[in-house]
Amino acid sequence: MEDRPEFVQVKVDAPKNRDYKPQKAMQFRVDQNKTVVIYNRINNYILDAFLKAVFTHDDA
């Protein structure tokens, strides 16, 4: 049985510009019950790790 949480929350420091409001950069459906939303200004290493975790399948 897989021990993977359904939701993972990532917190980062608040931006110095208080007027900044995140905007949705991408949204796609992973399967029938799961949707992924990516917001602008995401760190590249976080996006890369997330996409590898979601779309890399270990078929061994």
Secondary structure, 3 states (H helix, E strand, C coil): CCCCCCCCCCCCCCCCCCCCCCCEEEEEEEECCEEEEEECCCCHHHHHHHHHHHHCCCCC
